[in-house]
Amino acid sequence: MFLSVFDMFKVGVGPSSSHTIGPMVAAARFLDHLRAQPFRLHGLRATLHGSLAFTGVGHATDRAVILGLAGFRADDYDADKAEAALARIATEATVMPDGLGTLAFHPKDDLVFDYGPPLPDHPNGLVLRGVDAQGDVITEITYYSVGGGFVLTAAELAAGKDTDNGPPVPYPFQTAAEMLQMADKHGVSIAAMKRANELSRMPDADLDRGLDRIWEVMNQCINRGLTTDGILPGGLSVRRRAKGIYDALMAERGMNLTAPHTINDYMSTYAMAVNEENAAGGQVVTAPTNGAAGVVPATIRYWLDHVPGATTTRISEFLLTAAAIGGLIKFNASISGAECGCQAEVGSASAMAAAGLAAVMGGTPAQIENAAEIALEHHLGMTCDPVKGLVQVPCIERNGLGAIKAVSAASLAMRGDGHHLVSLDVAIETMRQTGVDMSEKYKETALGGLAVNVPNC
């Protein structure tokens, strides 16, 4: 099993990795498919199913599909060009992706929200079609956005989760137990094993450059969120809070009466800054999803700004360790809120952050695994119930609490010797089983929980 650190951490655009980035990726793949066909198309159609339909408007899935079919990509998204393209498409009812000419696509008619039963293989399904001049379908592919911006066709999903066909990696662990056995056998850290696996696929310089880029985007996102106020889009009139809290924290620095628990406010504010940017459609890093994008960067920023001895030279160790844990969770359970609820998103992010923090604080592989387990265990059962289908309430604050739990989990693990009753593998499997048993109302459909008990206006 190999999932690259750049699969777990992807530069993208808000508000959702599964509902925004994933559909854009699917659209890009469909356009590549069309470019390889011998026939000429007249137009395009798209149908959203399951969670992509129920919370698609709040998650900007409709915009993502339209822009994706027009040739836009999440990793180099230009907001001004996107807005101009959306306005033109609404007026002219055509898209013009490179290499395919002008294709008919009227958003009101050709983008359908199907509120019936979800497609059979995953809650986040979309079907993209190419039609001829008579409106007959001449090519069609079903895609599933499986969380974190990962996209699989129906055939790929049926083939299994481990679809990596690259060269063998030196440390091919599929479980936390195997990871710990390899670390003990070879006397290497989790980050070192993950780095060696990455270097089997790319040059050293590319890996370091990519990791630097991931942290740069994360940190810039925090800084934008800490300096921007106003009302978030979507109709809930949610006010940005990160700037006001951070300004107050800066004003209180050096005051002898500041309570020790104020450090929690810093962690929460860093995370909320990221998720307010995400809710506003800004550039973020999936970590491992957009809805949980604030936990890992907030934990890194806490470590850098508040822990003696922290240095940016070890951020790569944090990210590689976190990615190793995230890969285990994704392979053996899920990072998708539509599949397993928010335990799979913020819970996974908290486990990743706890592991990364324990690593840079000098933890052993056993202590790192323990940190991840503690963080994930205490998110088990968490539902995904976004009010009005927006990635705002309770998502923004939830990232702050996820960061606090990550730091607490790492600290508890570092106080022990790595021996503990519940293993990370058990916590991951429990999360998977809980997700299977969880009602669909609580899995990103906005049909239960806070989504129906909080007024949407």
KARAHU-V707759 format. One record per residue. N is the residue number from 1. SS is DSSP state (@ for helix, = for strand, . for the rest). PHI is phi in degrees with one decimal (* if undefined). Layout:
n->N ss->SS phi->PHI
n->N ss->SS phi->PHI
This chain:
n->1 ss->. phi->*
n->2 ss->. phi->-137.4
n->3 ss->. phi->-124.7
n->4 ss->. phi->-67.3
n->5 ss->@ phi->-57.3
n->6 ss->@ phi->-86.1
n->7 ss->@ phi->-84.2
n->8 ss->@ phi->-74.4
n->9 ss->. phi->-119.0
n->10 ss->= phi->-120.1
n->11 ss->= phi->-74.0
n->12 ss->= phi->-153.1
n->13 ss->= phi->-129.3
n->14 ss->. phi->-75.6
n->15 ss->. phi->-100.3
n->16 ss->. phi->-145.0
n->17 ss->@ phi->-72.5
n->18 ss->@ phi->-79.0
n->19 ss->@ phi->-102.2
n->20 ss->@ phi->-115.1
n->21 ss->@ phi->-65.6
n->22 ss->@ phi->-54.9
n->23 ss->@ phi->-61.2
n->24 ss->@ phi->-67.0
n->25 ss->@ phi->-64.1
n->26 ss->@ phi->-60.2
n->27 ss->@ phi->-62.7
n->28 ss->@ phi->-63.4
n->29 ss->@ phi->-65.3
n->30 ss->@ phi->-66.8
n->31 ss->@ phi->-62.6
n->32 ss->@ phi->-61.4
n->33 ss->@ phi->-60.4
n->34 ss->@ phi->-65.8
n->35 ss->@ phi->-64.3
n->36 ss->. phi->-89.8
n->37 ss->. phi->-88.6
n->38 ss->. phi->-80.4
n->39 ss->. phi->-91.1
n->40 ss->. phi->-104.2
n->41 ss->. phi->-91.1
n->42 ss->. phi->-106.5
n->43 ss->= phi->-159.0
n->44 ss->= phi->-127.3
n->45 ss->= phi->-140.9
n->46 ss->= phi->-145.0
n->47 ss->= phi->-128.7
n->48 ss->= phi->-101.0
n->49 ss->= phi->-127.2
n->50 ss->= phi->61.2
n->51 ss->@ phi->-62.1
n->52 ss->@ phi->-62.5
n->53 ss->@ phi->-83.1
n->54 ss->@ phi->-63.9
n->55 ss->. phi->-118.3
n->56 ss->. phi->-64.4
n->57 ss->. phi->-66.6
n->58 ss->. phi->-63.9
n->59 ss->. phi->-96.0
n->60 ss->. phi->63.7
n->61 ss->@ phi->-66.6
n->62 ss->@ phi->-61.7
n->63 ss->@ phi->-61.1
n->64 ss->@ phi->-62.8
n->65 ss->@ phi->-66.1
n->66 ss->@ phi->-59.9
n->67 ss->@ phi->-67.3
n->68 ss->@ phi->-61.3
n->69 ss->@ phi->-69.2
n->70 ss->. phi->-85.9
n->71 ss->. phi->103.5
n->72 ss->. phi->-78.6
n->73 ss->. phi->-123.0
n->74 ss->@ phi->-72.1
n->75 ss->@ phi->-79.1
n->76 ss->@ phi->-134.1
n->77 ss->. phi->-65.3
n->78 ss->. phi->-115.2
n->79 ss->@ phi->-61.9
n->80 ss->@ phi->-65.2
n->81 ss->@ phi->-65.9
n->82 ss->@ phi->-64.6
n->83 ss->@ phi->-62.6
n->84 ss->@ phi->-64.3
n->85 ss->@ phi->-65.4
n->86 ss->@ phi->-61.6
n->87 ss->@ phi->-64.2
n->88 ss->@ phi->-66.0
n->89 ss->@ phi->-63.3
n->90 ss->@ phi->-63.3
n->91 ss->@ phi->-83.7
n->92 ss->@ phi->-96.9
n->93 ss->. phi->57.9
n->94 ss->= phi->-142.9
n->95 ss->= phi->-121.3
n->96 ss->. phi->-134.3
n->97 ss->. phi->-68.7
n->98 ss->. phi->-54.9
n->99 ss->. phi->82.2
n->100 ss->. phi->-124.7
n->101 ss->. phi->70.5
n->102 ss->. phi->-95.2
n->103 ss->= phi->-120.8
n->104 ss->= phi->-68.6
n->105 ss->. phi->-160.6
n->106 ss->. phi->-104.1
n->107 ss->@ phi->-52.5
n->108 ss->@ phi->-69.3
n->109 ss->@ phi->-105.2
n->110 ss->@ phi->-100.0
n->111 ss->= phi->-115.4
n->112 ss->= phi->-111.5
n->113 ss->= phi->-95.6
n->114 ss->. phi->-95.3
n->115 ss->. phi->-93.2
n->116 ss->. phi->-81.3
n->117 ss->. phi->-59.8
n->118 ss->. phi->-66.9
n->119 ss->. phi->-63.5
n->120 ss->. phi->-68.4
n->121 ss->. phi->-96.5
n->122 ss->. phi->-167.3
n->123 ss->. phi->-66.1
n->124 ss->= phi->-104.3
n->125 ss->= phi->-116.4
n->126 ss->= phi->-143.6
n->127 ss->= phi->-116.3
n->128 ss->= phi->-110.4
n->129 ss->= phi->-132.7
n->130 ss->= phi->-109.9
n->131 ss->= phi->-124.0
n->132 ss->. phi->-90.6
n->133 ss->. phi->-64.5
n->134 ss->. phi->-87.4
n->135 ss->. phi->87.5
n->136 ss->. phi->-82.1
n->137 ss->= phi->-74.5
n->138 ss->= phi->-114.8
n->139 ss->= phi->-155.8
n->140 ss->= phi->-153.6
n->141 ss->= phi->-135.7
n->142 ss->= phi->-96.6
n->143 ss->= phi->-118.6
n->144 ss->= phi->-124.5
n->145 ss->= phi->-92.6
n->146 ss->= phi->-95.2
n->147 ss->= phi->110.0
n->148 ss->. phi->68.8
n->149 ss->. phi->84.2
n->150 ss->= phi->-76.9
n->151 ss->= phi->-132.2
n->152 ss->= phi->-129.0
n->153 ss->= phi->-73.5
n->154 ss->@ phi->-58.8
n->155 ss->@ phi->-66.8
n->156 ss->@ phi->-66.0
n->157 ss->@ phi->-64.4
n->158 ss->@ phi->-66.0
n->159 ss->@ phi->-75.9
n->160 ss->. phi->116.8
n->161 ss->. phi->-72.8
n->162 ss->. phi->-88.7
n->163 ss->. phi->-105.3
n->164 ss->. phi->-71.6
n->165 ss->. phi->-116.0
n->166 ss->. phi->-78.4
n->167 ss->. phi->-64.7
n->168 ss->. phi->-63.3
n->169 ss->. phi->-102.0
n->170 ss->. phi->-69.2
n->171 ss->. phi->-128.9
n->172 ss->. phi->-88.1
n->173 ss->. phi->-86.5
n->174 ss->. phi->-113.5
n->175 ss->. phi->-135.2
n->176 ss->@ phi->-65.3
n->177 ss->@ phi->-61.9
n->178 ss->@ phi->-63.5
n->179 ss->@ phi->-59.4
n->180 ss->@ phi->-67.2
n->181 ss->@ phi->-62.6
n->182 ss->@ phi->-66.6
n->183 ss->@ phi->-61.3
n->184 ss->@ phi->-69.8
n->185 ss->@ phi->-63.5
n->186 ss->@ phi->-98.9
n->187 ss->. phi->65.1
n->188 ss->. phi->-125.7
n->189 ss->. phi->-81.2
n->190 ss->@ phi->-62.2
n->191 ss->@ phi->-63.0
n->192 ss->@ phi->-65.5
n->193 ss->@ phi->-64.7
n->194 ss->@ phi->-63.8
n->195 ss->@ phi->-63.2
n->196 ss->@ phi->-61.5
n->197 ss->@ phi->-62.8
n->198 ss->@ phi->-62.5
n->199 ss->@ phi->-71.8
n->200 ss->. phi->-76.5
n->201 ss->. phi->-119.3
n->202 ss->. phi->-155.1
n->203 ss->. phi->-67.1
n->204 ss->@ phi->-56.8
n->205 ss->@ phi->-64.4
n->206 ss->@ phi->-66.7
n->207 ss->@ phi->-63.1
n->208 ss->@ phi->-64.4
n->209 ss->@ phi->-64.4
n->210 ss->@ phi->-66.9
n->211 ss->@ phi->-66.2
n->212 ss->@ phi->-61.7
n->213 ss->@ phi->-65.2
n->214 ss->@ phi->-59.4
n->215 ss->@ phi->-68.1
n->216 ss->@ phi->-58.8
n->217 ss->@ phi->-67.5
n->218 ss->@ phi->-59.3
n->219 ss->@ phi->-68.2
n->220 ss->@ phi->-62.2
n->221 ss->@ phi->-64.7
n->222 ss->@ phi->-58.2
n->223 ss->@ phi->-63.5
n->224 ss->@ phi->-63.5
n->225 ss->@ phi->-65.9
n->226 ss->@ phi->-77.7
n->227 ss->. phi->-120.2
n->228 ss->. phi->-121.2
n->229 ss->. phi->-123.2
n->230 ss->. phi->119.9
n->231 ss->= phi->-106.6
n->232 ss->. phi->-74.6
n->233 ss->. phi->-71.7
n->234 ss->. phi->121.8
n->235 ss->. phi->102.7
n->236 ss->. phi->-84.4
n->237 ss->. phi->58.5
n->238 ss->. phi->-74.3
n->239 ss->= phi->-88.0
n->240 ss->. phi->-62.2
n->241 ss->. phi->-118.4
n->242 ss->@ phi->-59.5
n->243 ss->@ phi->-61.9
n->244 ss->@ phi->-63.4
n->245 ss->@ phi->-66.5
n->246 ss->@ phi->-65.0
n->247 ss->@ phi->-59.0
n->248 ss->@ phi->-65.8
n->249 ss->@ phi->-63.5
n->250 ss->@ phi->-65.1
n->251 ss->@ phi->-69.4
n->252 ss->@ phi->-88.8
n->253 ss->. phi->-58.1
n->254 ss->. phi->86.7
n->255 ss->. phi->-77.1
n->256 ss->. phi->-69.0
n->257 ss->. phi->-91.7
n->258 ss->. phi->-65.7
n->259 ss->. phi->-73.6
n->260 ss->. phi->-57.3
n->261 ss->. phi->-70.3
n->262 ss->@ phi->-60.4
n->263 ss->@ phi->-58.6
n->264 ss->@ phi->-63.5
n->265 ss->@ phi->-66.0
n->266 ss->@ phi->-61.5
n->267 ss->@ phi->-59.4
n->268 ss->@ phi->-62.7
n->269 ss->@ phi->-66.6
n->270 ss->@ phi->-59.3
n->271 ss->@ phi->-67.6
n->272 ss->@ phi->-63.7
n->273 ss->@ phi->-58.8
n->274 ss->@ phi->-64.9
n->275 ss->@ phi->-77.4
n->276 ss->@ phi->-70.7
n->277 ss->@ phi->-63.0
n->278 ss->@ phi->-61.2
n->279 ss->@ phi->-62.7
n->280 ss->. phi->-85.8
n->281 ss->. phi->83.0
n->282 ss->. phi->-82.3
n->283 ss->= phi->-80.5
n->284 ss->= phi->-138.1
n->285 ss->= phi->-112.9
n->286 ss->= phi->-62.7
n->287 ss->. phi->-149.7
n->288 ss->. phi->-91.2
n->289 ss->. phi->-129.3
n->290 ss->. phi->-71.6
n->291 ss->. phi->-62.3
n->292 ss->. phi->-115.9
n->293 ss->. phi->-70.1
n->294 ss->@ phi->-86.7
n->295 ss->@ phi->-67.6
n->296 ss->@ phi->-64.5
n->297 ss->@ phi->-62.0
n->298 ss->@ phi->-64.5
n->299 ss->@ phi->-68.5
n->300 ss->@ phi->-63.7
n->301 ss->@ phi->-65.1
n->302 ss->@ phi->-58.6
n->303 ss->@ phi->-60.9
n->304 ss->@ phi->-66.5
n->305 ss->@ phi->-87.1
n->306 ss->@ phi->-129.4
n->307 ss->. phi->-105.5
n->308 ss->. phi->-57.9
n->309 ss->. phi->88.4
n->310 ss->. phi->-67.5
n->311 ss->. phi->-145.7
n->312 ss->@ phi->-64.5
n->313 ss->@ phi->-66.7
n->314 ss->@ phi->-105.8
n->315 ss->@ phi->-62.4
n->316 ss->@ phi->-61.0
n->317 ss->@ phi->-63.1
n->318 ss->@ phi->-59.8
n->319 ss->@ phi->-65.9
n->320 ss->@ phi->-66.0
n->321 ss->@ phi->-63.2
n->322 ss->@ phi->-60.2
n->323 ss->@ phi->-66.1
n->324 ss->@ phi->-62.1
n->325 ss->@ phi->-67.9
n->326 ss->@ phi->-60.5
n->327 ss->@ phi->-63.1
n->328 ss->@ phi->-62.3
n->329 ss->@ phi->-65.5
n->330 ss->@ phi->-64.8
n->331 ss->@ phi->-69.6
n->332 ss->@ phi->-98.7
n->333 ss->. phi->-144.2
n->334 ss->. phi->-169.0
n->335 ss->. phi->-115.6
n->336 ss->. phi->-101.8
n->337 ss->@ phi->-63.9
n->338 ss->@ phi->-72.7
n->339 ss->@ phi->-98.1
n->340 ss->@ phi->-134.1
n->341 ss->. phi->80.0
n->342 ss->@ phi->-73.6
n->343 ss->@ phi->-58.2
n->344 ss->@ phi->-81.3
n->345 ss->. phi->-102.9
n->346 ss->@ phi->-65.5
n->347 ss->@ phi->-61.2
n->348 ss->@ phi->-64.8
n->349 ss->@ phi->-61.8
n->350 ss->@ phi->-66.0
n->351 ss->@ phi->-63.4
n->352 ss->@ phi->-62.8
n->353 ss->@ phi->-65.9
n->354 ss->@ phi->-62.1
n->355 ss->@ phi->-65.1
n->356 ss->@ phi->-62.1
n->357 ss->@ phi->-66.2
n->358 ss->@ phi->-60.4
n->359 ss->@ phi->-63.7
n->360 ss->@ phi->-76.3
n->361 ss->. phi->-90.9
n->362 ss->. phi->92.3
n->363 ss->. phi->-68.7
n->364 ss->. phi->-75.8
n->365 ss->@ phi->-53.9
n->366 ss->@ phi->-66.1
n->367 ss->@ phi->-68.1
n->368 ss->@ phi->-65.5
n->369 ss->@ phi->-62.4
n->370 ss->@ phi->-63.7
n->371 ss->@ phi->-60.0
n->372 ss->@ phi->-63.0
n->373 ss->@ phi->-63.9
n->374 ss->@ phi->-59.4
n->375 ss->@ phi->-63.8
n->376 ss->@ phi->-69.0
n->377 ss->@ phi->-55.6
n->378 ss->. phi->-94.6
n->379 ss->. phi->-116.6
n->380 ss->. phi->-57.1
n->381 ss->. phi->89.1
n->382 ss->. phi->-68.3
n->383 ss->. phi->-85.0
n->384 ss->= phi->-112.5
n->385 ss->. phi->-135.8
n->386 ss->. phi->-66.3
n->387 ss->@ phi->-65.0
n->388 ss->@ phi->60.8
n->389 ss->@ phi->71.2
n->390 ss->. phi->-94.2
n->391 ss->. phi->-86.8
n->392 ss->. phi->-132.0
n->393 ss->. phi->-118.0
n->394 ss->. phi->-95.4
n->395 ss->@ phi->-61.2
n->396 ss->@ phi->-64.8
n->397 ss->@ phi->-63.7
n->398 ss->@ phi->-60.0
n->399 ss->@ phi->-66.5
n->400 ss->@ phi->-61.4
n->401 ss->@ phi->-68.5
n->402 ss->@ phi->-64.7
n->403 ss->@ phi->-68.6
n->404 ss->@ phi->-61.0
n->405 ss->@ phi->-62.9
n->406 ss->@ phi->-61.9
n->407 ss->@ phi->-65.4
n->408 ss->@ phi->-63.6
n->409 ss->@ phi->-64.7
n->410 ss->@ phi->-62.8
n->411 ss->@ phi->-65.2
n->412 ss->@ phi->-62.0
n->413 ss->@ phi->-63.1
n->414 ss->@ phi->-70.0
n->415 ss->@ phi->-78.8
n->416 ss->. phi->-107.9
n->417 ss->. phi->-107.3
n->418 ss->. phi->97.9
n->419 ss->. phi->-80.7
n->420 ss->. phi->-158.9
n->421 ss->. phi->-76.9
n->422 ss->. phi->-95.3
n->423 ss->. phi->-83.5
n->424 ss->@ phi->-62.3
n->425 ss->@ phi->-59.7
n->426 ss->@ phi->-66.0
n->427 ss->@ phi->-63.8
n->428 ss->@ phi->-64.8
n->429 ss->@ phi->-65.6
n->430 ss->@ phi->-64.7
n->431 ss->@ phi->-62.2
n->432 ss->@ phi->-61.9
n->433 ss->@ phi->-62.4
n->434 ss->@ phi->-62.1
n->435 ss->@ phi->-64.0
n->436 ss->@ phi->-62.2
n->437 ss->@ phi->-77.9
n->438 ss->. phi->-66.8
n->439 ss->. phi->-61.0
n->440 ss->@ phi->-59.7
n->441 ss->@ phi->-59.4
n->442 ss->@ phi->-107.1
n->443 ss->= phi->-124.5
n->444 ss->. phi->64.8
n->445 ss->. phi->-99.6
n->446 ss->. phi->58.5
n->447 ss->. phi->-109.6
n->448 ss->. phi->-156.4
n->449 ss->. phi->67.7
n->450 ss->@ phi->-57.7
n->451 ss->@ phi->-62.2
n->452 ss->@ phi->-109.8
n->453 ss->@ phi->-99.0
n->454 ss->. phi->-107.5
n->455 ss->. phi->-57.3
n->456 ss->. phi->-87.2
n->457 ss->. phi->-145.7
